[in-house]
Amino acid sequence: MARKKKLDFSAIGNARTKENLSQKDFWSRYGVTQSGGSRYESGRDIPKPLAILLWLHRTGKITDKDLADAMR
């Protein structure tokens, strides 16, 4: 049986700081509040739909424009 790989979301916080984005600016792209993003960066489990969205965006499968269009 294949072992389920847990995503390392502490890396998201590192990527966010490398992009010089505040938690508010970074997480609002995904419809998440600053406080929610802070909890996720601290290790709280991320809901599966959000994890998928993060993965799609971070791997280039969807763009910043796609995210902005979806928020409208």
C-alpha positions in Angstrom: 0.0 0.0 0.0 1.4 3.4 -0.9 2.2 5.7 2.0 0.4 9.0 2.0 2.9 11.8 1.7 2.2 14.7 4.1 2.7 18.1 2.6 5.2 20.3 4.4 3.4 23.6 4.8 6.1 25.1 6.9 7.7 25.5 3.5 4.8 27.7 2.5 5.7 30.2 5.2 9.3 30.2 4.1 8.3 30.7 0.4 5.9 33.6 1.6 8.8 35.4 3.3 11.1 34.9 0.4 8.5 36.5 -1.8 8.4 39.4 0.8 4.6 39.0 1.3 2.7 39.6 4.5 0.6 36.7 5.7 -2.5 38.9 4.8 -1.3 39.4 1.2 -0.2 35.8 0.7 -3.2 34.0 2.2 -5.9 36.4 0.8 -5.0 35.0 -2.6 -6.6 31.7 -1.4 -9.5 33.2 0.4 -7.9 32.7 3.9 -7.6 35.2 6.6 -4.3 36.3 8.1 -5.0 34.5 11.3 -6.0 31.3 9.5 -2.8 31.4 7.5 -0.8 32.0 10.6 -2.3 28.8 12.2 -1.5 26.8 9.0 2.1 28.0 9.0 2.3 27.0 12.6 1.3 23.4 11.8 -2.5 23.2 12.0 -3.9 20.9 9.4 -4.9 22.5 6.2 -8.3 21.5 4.8 -7.8 19.2 1.7 -9.4 21.6 -0.8 -7.1 24.4 0.3 -4.1 22.1 0.2 -5.0 21.1 -3.4 -5.4 24.8 -4.3 -2.0 25.6 -2.8 -0.3 22.8 -4.6 -1.9 23.7 -7.9 -0.7 27.3 -7.5 2.7 26.6 -6.1 3.5 24.1 -9.0 2.3 26.5 -11.7 -0.8 24.6 -12.7 -2.9 27.7 -12.0 -1.7 31.3 -12.1 -2.2 34.4 -9.9 -4.7 35.6 -12.6 -6.7 32.3 -12.2 -6.8 32.9 -8.4 -7.9 36.5 -8.8 -10.6 35.6 -11.4 -11.9 32.9 -9.0 -12.3 35.4 -6.2 -14.6 37.6 -8.3 
